Amino acid sequence: MIVAIDGPAGAGKSTVAKQLAARLGFRYLDTGAMYRALTWLALERAADLDDAEALGALAREHPISFEDEQHILIDGCDVSAEIREPRIDKVVSSVARHPQVREVMRERQRELGEHGNVVIEGRDIGTVVAPRAEVKVYLNANESERARRRIAERPGLAADALATDLRLRDERDSAQMRPAADAEQIDTTALTIDDVVARIEGLVRSRQPA
């Protein structure tokens, strides 16, 4: 079974997906981390972030992998900490917007998710990466709550700067931020993580074969 979880930054995707996977005994796949890893490599190589062809080639030549679902590697180098740096936050959407990049990444994401019993979270999972997923969920929250959550994750960042960054990311990611027609849409603004996980877990278990 594949569980697809989509939504914008700050909606709670990663936390919910990790806990859900643990409860179900499923694998967890963070597709956003893959784009972050490629962005890290592009910055390290001083690549032109507007050069779609070059970035697509970079993605194809340097496949991304996961170790124990907690560590992300590119060229065998563990970049799990580096991909969470503010400099990555600022430009990851600029890298991910290129069709050439998304094509390569989607192929890899399908490879990683093809063995089933996996929770995949990201931006266009239910619509493009795994359109046949048995369970599709789209998480959202109001802008102020999403900003509050991002501040909690990155206490070193100024609140106004982070709110502005969130709006810019929404604008850049708008093409991918749409729920699948058959997705369960959940507003997480006033819900706890446990509330959301329990709701999705119930949905998953109701669709598992008897």
PyRosetta script that sets phi, psi and omega in degrees:
from pyrosetta import init, pose_from_sequence

init()
pose = pose_from_sequence("MIVAIDGPAGAGKSTVAKQLAARLGFRYLDTGAMYRALTWLALERAADLDDAEALGALAREHPISFEDEQHILIDGCDVSAEIREPRIDKVVSSVARHPQVREVMRERQRELGEHGNVVIEGRDIGTVVAPRAEVKVYLNANESERARRRIAERPGLAADALATDLRLRDERDSAQMRPAADAEQIDTTALTIDDVVARIEGLVRSRQPA")
pose.set_psi(1, 140.7)
pose.set_omega(1, 176.1)
pose.set_phi(2, -114.0)
pose.set_psi(2, 129.9)
pose.set_omega(2, 175.1)
pose.set_phi(3, -111.3)
pose.set_psi(3, 118.4)
pose.set_omega(3, -178.7)
pose.set_phi(4, -103.1)
pose.set_psi(4, 125.3)
pose.set_omega(4, 179.5)
pose.set_phi(5, -122.0)
pose.set_psi(5, 118.2)
pose.set_omega(5, -179.5)
pose.set_phi(6, -116.2)
pose.set_psi(6, 168.3)
pose.set_omega(6, 175.5)
pose.set_phi(7, 148.8)
pose.set_psi(7, 166.7)
pose.set_omega(7, -178.9)
pose.set_phi(8, -77.6)
pose.set_psi(8, 172.0)
pose.set_omega(8, 177.3)
pose.set_phi(9, -60.6)
pose.set_psi(9, 136.6)
pose.set_omega(9, 177.3)
pose.set_phi(10, 86.9)
pose.set_psi(10, 0.5)
pose.set_omega(10, -179.5)
pose.set_phi(11, -80.9)
pose.set_psi(11, -13.9)
pose.set_omega(11, 178.5)
pose.set_phi(12, 104.0)
pose.set_psi(12, 11.9)
pose.set_omega(12, -175.1)
pose.set_phi(13, -54.5)
pose.set_psi(13, -54.4)
pose.set_omega(13, -172.7)
pose.set_phi(14, -63.3)
pose.set_psi(14, -48.7)
pose.set_omega(14, -178.7)
pose.set_phi(15, -62.4)
pose.set_psi(15, -45.5)
pose.set_omega(15, -179.9)
pose.set_phi(16, -63.9)
pose.set_psi(16, -46.7)
pose.set_omega(16, -177.1)
pose.set_phi(17, -62.6)
pose.set_psi(17, -41.9)
pose.set_omega(17, 179.3)
pose.set_phi(18, -62.2)
pose.set_psi(18, -48.1)
pose.set_omega(18, -177.7)
pose.set_phi(19, -67.9)
pose.set_psi(19, -37.6)
pose.set_omega(19, 178.6)
pose.set_phi(20, -63.3)
pose.set_psi(20, -46.1)
pose.set_omega(20, 179.6)
pose.set_phi(21, -59.4)
pose.set_psi(21, -41.7)
pose.set_omega(21, 179.7)
pose.set_phi(22, -63.6)
pose.set_psi(22, -41.9)
pose.set_omega(22, -179.3)
pose.set_phi(23, -66.2)
pose.set_psi(23, -38.3)
pose.set_omega(23, -176.3)
pose.set_phi(24, -84.9)
pose.set_psi(24, -16.5)
pose.set_omega(24, -173.8)
pose.set_phi(25, 76.1)
pose.set_psi(25, 26.0)
pose.set_omega(25, 179.3)
pose.set_phi(26, -95.1)
pose.set_psi(26, 162.1)
pose.set_omega(26, 170.4)
pose.set_phi(27, -74.7)
pose.set_psi(27, 158.7)
pose.set_omega(27, -179.9)
pose.set_phi(28, -122.2)
pose.set_psi(28, 130.4)
pose.set_omega(28, 179.8)
pose.set_phi(29, -126.9)
pose.set_psi(29, 115.1)
pose.set_omega(29, 179.6)
pose.set_phi(30, -97.7)
pose.set_psi(30, 97.9)
pose.set_omega(30, -177.0)
pose.set_phi(31, -71.3)
pose.set_psi(31, -28.8)
pose.set_omega(31, 178.0)
pose.set_phi(32, -61.6)
pose.set_psi(32, -35.1)
pose.set_omega(32, 178.7)
pose.set_phi(33, -63.8)
pose.set_psi(33, -29.6)
pose.set_omega(33, 179.5)
pose.set_phi(34, -68.2)
pose.set_psi(34, -42.6)
pose.set_omega(34, 176.8)
pose.set_phi(35, -66.3)
pose.set_psi(35, -35.1)
pose.set_omega(35, 177.9)
pose.set_phi(36, -65.8)
pose.set_psi(36, -40.1)
pose.set_omega(36, 179.5)
pose.set_phi(37, -64.3)
pose.set_psi(37, -41.6)
pose.set_omega(37, 177.6)
pose.set_phi(38, -65.0)
pose.set_psi(38, -40.0)
pose.set_omega(38, 178.3)
pose.set_phi(39, -61.9)
pose.set_psi(39, -42.7)
pose.set_omega(39, 177.0)
pose.set_phi(40, -57.6)
pose.set_psi(40, -46.6)
pose.set_omega(40, -179.3)
pose.set_phi(41, -63.6)
pose.set_psi(41, -41.9)
pose.set_omega(41, 179.4)
pose.set_phi(42, -61.0)
pose.set_psi(42, -41.4)
pose.set_omega(42, 178.5)
pose.set_phi(43, -67.9)
pose.set_psi(43, -39.8)
pose.set_omega(43, 178.7)
pose.set_phi(44, -63.5)
pose.set_psi(44, -33.5)
pose.set_omega(44, -179.5)
pose.set_phi(45, -90.1)
pose.set_psi(45, 2.2)
pose.set_omega(45, -177.4)
pose.set_phi(46, 54.2)
pose.set_psi(46, 40.0)
pose.set_omega(46, -179.7)
pose.set_phi(47, -74.1)
pose.set_psi(47, 153.8)
pose.set_omega(47, 176.3)
pose.set_phi(48, -76.8)
pose.set_psi(48, 114.7)
pose.set_omega(48, -175.8)
pose.set_phi(49, -73.6)
pose.set_psi(49, -5.5)
pose.set_omega(49, 175.6)
pose.set_phi(50, -97.3)
pose.set_psi(50, -5.9)
pose.set_omega(50, -177.9)
pose.set_phi(51, -89.5)
pose.set_psi(51, 91.7)
pose.set_omega(51, -175.0)
pose.set_phi(52, -61.4)
pose.set_psi(52, -42.2)
pose.set_omega(52, -178.3)
pose.set_phi(53, -63.6)
pose.set_psi(53, -44.1)
pose.set_omega(53, -178.9)
pose.set_phi(54, -65.7)
pose.set_psi(54, -39.8)
pose.set_omega(54, 179.9)
pose.set_phi(55, -69.5)
pose.set_psi(55, -37.0)
pose.set_omega(55, 176.3)
pose.set_phi(56, -63.2)
pose.set_psi(56, -41.5)
pose.set_omega(56, 177.8)
pose.set_phi(57, -65.1)
pose.set_psi(57, -39.7)
pose.set_omega(57, 179.1)
pose.set_phi(58, -61.0)
pose.set_psi(58, -42.4)
pose.set_omega(58, 179.4)
pose.set_phi(59, -64.3)
pose.set_psi(59, -39.7)
pose.set_omega(59, -178.2)
pose.set_phi(60, -72.0)
pose.set_psi(60, -36.5)
pose.set_omega(60, -176.0)
pose.set_phi(61, -79.4)
pose.set_psi(61, -17.2)
pose.set_omega(61, -176.9)
pose.set_phi(62, -129.3)
pose.set_psi(62, 75.5)
pose.set_omega(62, -177.6)
pose.set_phi(63, -61.3)
pose.set_psi(63, 142.7)
pose.set_omega(63, -177.7)
pose.set_phi(64, -98.0)
pose.set_psi(64, 141.2)
pose.set_omega(64, 179.4)
pose.set_phi(65, -135.9)
pose.set_psi(65, 167.7)
pose.set_omega(65, 178.9)
pose.set_phi(66, -119.5)
pose.set_psi(66, 147.9)
pose.set_omega(66, 176.2)
pose.set_phi(67, -124.7)
pose.set_psi(67, 119.6)
pose.set_omega(67, -179.1)
pose.set_phi(68, 57.2)
pose.set_psi(68, 22.2)
pose.set_omega(68, 177.7)
pose.set_phi(69, 62.9)
pose.set_psi(69, -5.1)
pose.set_omega(69, -177.9)
pose.set_phi(70, -105.9)
pose.set_psi(70, -19.0)
pose.set_omega(70, -175.8)
pose.set_phi(71, -121.2)
pose.set_psi(71, 135.5)
pose.set_omega(71, 177.9)
pose.set_phi(72, -110.8)
pose.set_psi(72, 132.4)
pose.set_omega(72, -175.3)
pose.set_phi(73, -121.3)
pose.set_psi(73, 144.2)
pose.set_omega(73, 172.0)
pose.set_phi(74, -136.7)
pose.set_psi(74, 125.3)
pose.set_omega(74, -171.6)
pose.set_phi(75, 56.5)
pose.set_psi(75, 33.0)
pose.set_omega(75, 178.8)
pose.set_phi(76, 77.0)
pose.set_psi(76, 1.8)
pose.set_omega(76, -178.8)
pose.set_phi(77, -97.9)
pose.set_psi(77, 127.4)
pose.set_omega(77, 179.2)
pose.set_phi(78, -77.6)
pose.set_psi(78, 113.6)
pose.set_omega(78, -177.5)
pose.set_phi(79, -116.1)
pose.set_psi(79, 24.3)
pose.set_omega(79, -176.1)
pose.set_phi(80, -56.9)
pose.set_psi(80, -38.7)
pose.set_omega(80, 179.7)
pose.set_phi(81, -80.7)
pose.set_psi(81, -42.6)
pose.set_omega(81, -175.7)
pose.set_phi(82, -61.7)
pose.set_psi(82, -33.2)
pose.set_omega(82, -175.8)
pose.set_phi(83, -73.3)
pose.set_psi(83, -7.2)
pose.set_omega(83, 178.6)
pose.set_phi(84, -98.7)
pose.set_psi(84, 6.4)
pose.set_omega(84, -179.8)
pose.set_phi(85, -70.9)
pose.set_psi(85, 150.0)
pose.set_omega(85, 179.6)
pose.set_phi(86, -55.6)
pose.set_psi(86, -33.0)
pose.set_omega(86, -178.9)
pose.set_phi(87, -64.3)
pose.set_psi(87, -29.4)
pose.set_omega(87, 176.7)
pose.set_phi(88, -73.8)
pose.set_psi(88, -42.3)
pose.set_omega(88, 177.9)
pose.set_phi(89, -51.8)
pose.set_psi(89, -41.2)
pose.set_omega(89, -172.3)
pose.set_phi(90, -69.0)
pose.set_psi(90, -29.3)
pose.set_omega(90, -171.6)
pose.set_phi(91, -124.2)
pose.set_psi(91, -3.2)
pose.set_omega(91, -176.4)
pose.set_phi(92, -59.1)
pose.set_psi(92, -36.5)
pose.set_omega(92, 179.3)
pose.set_phi(93, -66.6)
pose.set_psi(93, -30.4)
pose.set_omega(93, 178.4)
pose.set_phi(94, -67.1)
pose.set_psi(94, -33.8)
pose.set_omega(94, 177.6)
pose.set_phi(95, -77.3)
pose.set_psi(95, -45.1)
pose.set_omega(95, -174.7)
pose.set_phi(96, -69.5)
pose.set_psi(96, -18.1)
pose.set_omega(96, -175.6)
pose.set_phi(97, -72.9)
pose.set_psi(97, -18.9)
pose.set_omega(97, -174.7)
pose.set_phi(98, -75.0)
pose.set_psi(98, 126.7)
pose.set_omega(98, 179.4)
pose.set_phi(99, -56.6)
pose.set_psi(99, -36.0)
pose.set_omega(99, -179.3)
pose.set_phi(100, -63.7)
pose.set_psi(100, -36.1)
pose.set_omega(100, 178.1)
pose.set_phi(101, -72.0)
pose.set_psi(101, -46.9)
pose.set_omega(101, -176.7)
pose.set_phi(102, -63.5)
pose.set_psi(102, -35.3)
pose.set_omega(102, 178.9)
pose.set_phi(103, -61.1)
pose.set_psi(103, -47.1)
pose.set_omega(103, -180.0)
pose.set_phi(104, -64.8)
pose.set_psi(104, -45.2)
pose.set_omega(104, -178.0)
pose.set_phi(105, -64.0)
pose.set_psi(105, -40.9)
pose.set_omega(105, -179.7)
pose.set_phi(106, -63.7)
pose.set_psi(106, -39.8)
pose.set_omega(106, 177.3)
pose.set_phi(107, -58.9)
pose.set_psi(107, -46.8)
pose.set_omega(107, -178.8)
pose.set_phi(108, -65.7)
pose.set_psi(108, -40.0)
pose.set_omega(108, -179.8)
pose.set_phi(109, -64.1)
pose.set_psi(109, -39.1)
pose.set_omega(109, 177.6)
pose.set_phi(110, -65.4)
pose.set_psi(110, -39.5)
pose.set_omega(110, 177.6)
pose.set_phi(111, -60.4)
pose.set_psi(111, -45.2)
pose.set_omega(111, -177.3)
pose.set_phi(112, -69.3)
pose.set_psi(112, -27.2)
pose.set_omega(112, -176.7)
pose.set_phi(113, -99.9)
pose.set_psi(113, -0.6)
pose.set_omega(113, -170.6)
pose.set_phi(114, -71.8)
pose.set_psi(114, -14.9)
pose.set_omega(114, -177.5)
pose.set_phi(115, -85.1)
pose.set_psi(115, -0.1)
pose.set_omega(115, 174.3)
pose.set_phi(116, 76.8)
pose.set_psi(116, 179.1)
pose.set_omega(116, -176.0)
pose.set_phi(117, 46.9)
pose.set_psi(117, 61.2)
pose.set_omega(117, -176.7)
pose.set_phi(118, -142.3)
pose.set_psi(118, 144.8)
pose.set_omega(118, 171.9)
pose.set_phi(119, -105.4)
pose.set_psi(119, 117.6)
pose.set_omega(119, -178.8)
pose.set_phi(120, -112.1)
pose.set_psi(120, 127.4)
pose.set_omega(120, 179.0)
pose.set_phi(121, -124.2)
pose.set_psi(121, 146.2)
pose.set_omega(121, -179.3)
pose.set_phi(122, 173.1)
pose.set_psi(122, -143.0)
pose.set_omega(122, -175.1)
pose.set_phi(123, -103.9)
pose.set_psi(123, -43.4)
pose.set_omega(123, -175.3)
pose.set_phi(124, -128.6)
pose.set_psi(124, 41.9)
pose.set_omega(124, -174.7)
pose.set_phi(125, -70.8)
pose.set_psi(125, -52.7)
pose.set_omega(125, -177.1)
pose.set_phi(126, -70.8)
pose.set_psi(126, -21.1)
pose.set_omega(126, -177.8)
pose.set_phi(127, -95.9)
pose.set_psi(127, -33.7)
pose.set_omega(127, -172.8)
pose.set_phi(128, -125.5)
pose.set_psi(128, -51.6)
pose.set_omega(128, -174.8)
pose.set_phi(129, -68.6)
pose.set_psi(129, -47.6)
pose.set_omega(129, -177.8)
pose.set_phi(130, -134.4)
pose.set_psi(130, 64.8)
pose.set_omega(130, -176.6)
pose.set_phi(131, -64.6)
pose.set_psi(131, -15.6)
pose.set_omega(131, 179.5)
pose.set_phi(132, -101.3)
pose.set_psi(132, 14.2)
pose.set_omega(132, 178.2)
pose.set_phi(133, -56.3)
pose.set_psi(133, 139.0)
pose.set_omega(133, -178.6)
pose.set_phi(134, -68.4)
pose.set_psi(134, -30.7)
pose.set_omega(134, 178.4)
pose.set_phi(135, -129.8)
pose.set_psi(135, 127.0)
pose.set_omega(135, 177.8)
pose.set_phi(136, -124.2)
pose.set_psi(136, 132.3)
pose.set_omega(136, -178.3)
pose.set_phi(137, -132.2)
pose.set_psi(137, 138.4)
pose.set_omega(137, 174.9)
pose.set_phi(138, -120.4)
pose.set_psi(138, 114.6)
pose.set_omega(138, 179.9)
pose.set_phi(139, -96.0)
pose.set_psi(139, 143.3)
pose.set_omega(139, 176.0)
pose.set_phi(140, -148.4)
pose.set_psi(140, 169.0)
pose.set_omega(140, 176.0)
pose.set_phi(141, -160.8)
pose.set_psi(141, 160.1)
pose.set_omega(141, -179.9)
pose.set_phi(142, -68.9)
pose.set_psi(142, 161.4)
pose.set_omega(142, -171.6)
pose.set_phi(143, -60.5)
pose.set_psi(143, -41.0)
pose.set_omega(143, -177.9)
pose.set_phi(144, -66.3)
pose.set_psi(144, -38.1)
pose.set_omega(144, 178.7)
pose.set_phi(145, -70.1)
pose.set_psi(145, -39.4)
pose.set_omega(145, 177.8)
pose.set_phi(146, -63.6)
pose.set_psi(146, -40.8)
pose.set_omega(146, 178.0)
pose.set_phi(147, -64.6)
pose.set_psi(147, -41.2)
pose.set_omega(147, 179.5)
pose.set_phi(148, -60.0)
pose.set_psi(148, -41.6)
pose.set_omega(148, -179.7)
pose.set_phi(149, -66.7)
pose.set_psi(149, -39.6)
pose.set_omega(149, 179.4)
pose.set_phi(150, -66.4)
pose.set_psi(150, -36.7)
pose.set_omega(150, 177.6)
pose.set_phi(151, -64.3)
pose.set_psi(151, -40.3)
pose.set_omega(151, 178.9)
pose.set_phi(152, -63.4)
pose.set_psi(152, -34.0)
pose.set_omega(152, 179.2)
pose.set_phi(153, -75.1)
pose.set_psi(153, -32.2)
pose.set_omega(153, -176.2)
pose.set_phi(154, -130.2)
pose.set_psi(154, 73.5)
pose.set_omega(154, -175.0)
pose.set_phi(155, -61.7)
pose.set_psi(155, -15.9)
pose.set_omega(155, -179.1)
pose.set_phi(156, -80.6)
pose.set_psi(156, -8.5)
pose.set_omega(156, -177.1)
pose.set_phi(157, -94.9)
pose.set_psi(157, 143.2)
pose.set_omega(157, 178.4)
pose.set_phi(158, -69.1)
pose.set_psi(158, 140.8)
pose.set_omega(158, -176.0)
pose.set_phi(159, -60.5)
pose.set_psi(159, -43.9)
pose.set_omega(159, -177.3)
pose.set_phi(160, -67.6)
pose.set_psi(160, -38.7)
pose.set_omega(160, 179.2)
pose.set_phi(161, -65.7)
pose.set_psi(161, -39.3)
pose.set_omega(161, -178.9)
pose.set_phi(162, -69.0)
pose.set_psi(162, -39.3)
pose.set_omega(162, 178.8)
pose.set_phi(163, -63.4)
pose.set_psi(163, -41.1)
pose.set_omega(163, 177.7)
pose.set_phi(164, -63.7)
pose.set_psi(164, -43.8)
pose.set_omega(164, 179.3)
pose.set_phi(165, -61.2)
pose.set_psi(165, -38.5)
pose.set_omega(165, 179.8)
pose.set_phi(166, -63.4)
pose.set_psi(166, -43.2)
pose.set_omega(166, 179.2)
pose.set_phi(167, -64.4)
pose.set_psi(167, -41.4)
pose.set_omega(167, 179.9)
pose.set_phi(168, -64.8)
pose.set_psi(168, -40.2)
pose.set_omega(168, 178.8)
pose.set_phi(169, -64.9)
pose.set_psi(169, -39.2)
pose.set_omega(169, 177.6)
pose.set_phi(170, -60.2)
pose.set_psi(170, -42.6)
pose.set_omega(170, -180.0)
pose.set_phi(171, -64.1)
pose.set_psi(171, -44.3)
pose.set_omega(171, -178.5)
pose.set_phi(172, -69.8)
pose.set_psi(172, -32.6)
pose.set_omega(172, -176.3)
pose.set_phi(173, -91.8)
pose.set_psi(173, 2.1)
pose.set_omega(173, -170.8)
pose.set_phi(174, -56.4)
pose.set_psi(174, -33.4)
pose.set_omega(174, -178.7)
pose.set_phi(175, -64.2)
pose.set_psi(175, -30.6)
pose.set_omega(175, -179.1)
pose.set_phi(176, -94.9)
pose.set_psi(176, -14.7)
pose.set_omega(176, -173.7)
pose.set_phi(177, -92.0)
pose.set_psi(177, 71.1)
pose.set_omega(177, 173.7)
pose.set_phi(178, -139.5)
pose.set_psi(178, 136.7)
pose.set_omega(178, -178.8)
pose.set_phi(179, -72.9)
pose.set_psi(179, 148.5)
pose.set_omega(179, 172.7)
pose.set_phi(180, -65.0)
pose.set_psi(180, 151.6)
pose.set_omega(180, -177.6)
pose.set_phi(181, -58.6)
pose.set_psi(181, -30.5)
pose.set_omega(181, -177.9)
pose.set_phi(182, -104.5)
pose.set_psi(182, 20.0)
pose.set_omega(182, -179.7)
pose.set_phi(183, -83.0)
pose.set_psi(183, 145.7)
pose.set_omega(183, 171.6)
pose.set_phi(184, -80.8)
pose.set_psi(184, 117.3)
pose.set_omega(184, -178.5)
pose.set_phi(185, -95.8)
pose.set_psi(185, 128.5)
pose.set_omega(185, -177.0)
pose.set_phi(186, -127.3)
pose.set_psi(186, 121.9)
pose.set_omega(186, 173.8)
pose.set_phi(187, -86.2)
pose.set_psi(187, 112.6)
pose.set_omega(187, -174.6)
pose.set_phi(188, -92.2)
pose.set_psi(188, 4.3)
pose.set_omega(188, -174.0)
pose.set_phi(189, -49.7)
pose.set_psi(189, -49.9)
pose.set_omega(189, -175.0)
pose.set_phi(190, -106.0)
pose.set_psi(190, 13.2)
pose.set_omega(190, -177.8)
pose.set_phi(191, -104.6)
pose.set_psi(191, 150.3)
pose.set_omega(191, 173.2)
pose.set_phi(192, -83.3)
pose.set_psi(192, 164.3)
pose.set_omega(192, 176.8)
pose.set_phi(193, -58.2)
pose.set_psi(193, -44.0)
pose.set_omega(193, 179.6)
pose.set_phi(194, -59.6)
pose.set_psi(194, -38.9)
pose.set_omega(194, 178.4)
pose.set_phi(195, -59.2)
pose.set_psi(195, -47.8)
pose.set_omega(195, -176.1)
pose.set_phi(196, -67.7)
pose.set_psi(196, -45.6)
pose.set_omega(196, -179.8)
pose.set_phi(197, -60.7)
pose.set_psi(197, -44.4)
pose.set_omega(197, -179.3)
pose.set_phi(198, -62.5)
pose.set_psi(198, -39.7)
pose.set_omega(198, -179.7)
pose.set_phi(199, -64.3)
pose.set_psi(199, -44.5)
pose.set_omega(199, -179.3)
pose.set_phi(200, -70.9)
pose.set_psi(200, -38.0)
pose.set_omega(200, 178.4)
pose.set_phi(201, -59.4)
pose.set_psi(201, -41.6)
pose.set_omega(201, 178.3)
pose.set_phi(202, -62.2)
pose.set_psi(202, -39.2)
pose.set_omega(202, 178.9)
pose.set_phi(203, -64.2)
pose.set_psi(203, -44.6)
pose.set_omega(203, -179.8)
pose.set_phi(204, -62.4)
pose.set_psi(204, -48.9)
pose.set_omega(204, -176.1)
pose.set_phi(205, -64.9)
pose.set_psi(205, -29.6)
pose.set_omega(205, 178.8)
pose.set_phi(206, -71.1)
pose.set_psi(206, -18.2)
pose.set_omega(206, -177.8)
pose.set_phi(207, -107.5)
pose.set_psi(207, -0.9)
pose.set_omega(207, 176.4)
pose.set_phi(208, -77.4)
pose.set_psi(208, 145.9)
pose.set_omega(208, 178.7)
pose.set_phi(209, -61.3)
pose.set_psi(209, 145.7)
pose.set_omega(209, -178.2)
pose.set_phi(210, -67.5)
pose.dump_pdb("model.pdb")
